[in-house]
């Protein structure tokens, strides 16, 4: 008799205790709490033929957005191929998604996770990993639609319901449906104040609508729930920092960075991105950040040759441009130019967005504002290709505005600032830049 996991999805494994342990790990994953990967590694050591556990571990490596995890992902994939004849249809869908990602077919891999949900809408592992691939690919409409297609298979009677609402709210926000996204995110955190992705979704909604004081009040008011023991704690504080930037409270933003975003030699890439993005924005706002860039650049220098996620490449270039590391910057540009010659989804993203953005940010760091302006203006509407969120990619627009100002092109700067006033009509930051463009 085939068993189901606690969420209602079928599992080919025959040990209910193992299946329950995997369910515990999935709950931790949904909460961005430590440490589901270690838990599943131990589970696989005990039960090496537990197919869904290996699918879970492989998926964690897949969405890590770090090329150094690729050998681990490939090793798990080979184990899954060895076990594939025992897999059920759900598990075969996971194996297919993993294989497509390894083959460089990232959009097809993301769709493969979506295909699983057609037959198994309560496969919350497929939903979570698919949601994360949407984020990594900057695929806003899929980020919106993926949780929407399964929402009616869940209800508030399910303890995991808040997590699905959080995904749905984030997807709606990324697709520009701010009002309905905000209502859904608010319901999410009402149901589960510790849902750090739901907190993240609501932070996005408030930020994109320019509701700065509401955002600060919300984030600080529930910090006890999201600020500790969560892989999202650093990133959610980055969002808090965006509010301080928007109100031109640069000292508070820098203090927040130093308290929670400082990079060390052992920092994960995603945490490094938060530091780099905050420091770059502060410098655009004429804040002296001292030597804070040095360790960030040293860490990024170790991944110059990856050309794996264009989002990473952009943040690496920020650090090289900010520190005058011309050797590292040129080395990265050479790697990206070579990678852009391929035919994979990665090559397409690099060629159409990652490379021109890296060139533009490097030109900005070199004081060549005309080139920076040209590169960024030409490709900014392809920015979704590098992945990440609209709020994260907004650094491209701010850099373009500042490049235009420094190049004397106040007409371009004013035009882009005008775009922003539609959703943020009362922004002190926009007003500050508008005065520079006057």
Secondary structure, DSSP 8 states (H G I E B T S, - for coil): --EE-TTS-EE----HHHHHHHHHHHHHHHHT-TTHHHHHHHHHHH-TT-HHHHHHHHHHHHTT--GGGHHHHHHHHHHHHHHGGG--HHHHHHHHHHHHHHTT-HHHHHHHHHHHHHH-TT-HHHHHHHHHHHHHHT-HHHHHHHHHTTGGG--TTSTTHHHHHHHHHHHHHHTT-HHHHHHHHHHHHHH-TT-HHHHHHHHHHHHHTT-HHHHHHHHHHTHHHHSSS-TTHHHHHHHHHHHHHHTT-HHHHHHHHHHHT---TT--HHHHHHHHHHHHHHHHTT---TTTHHHHHHHHGGGTT----HHHHHHHHHHHHHHT-HHHHHHHHHHHHHHTTS-SHHHHHIIIIIHHHHHHHHHHHTT-HHHHHHHHHHHGGGGGGG-S-HHHHHHHHHHHHHHHHHTT-HHHHHHHHHHHTTT-TT-HHHHHHHHHH-
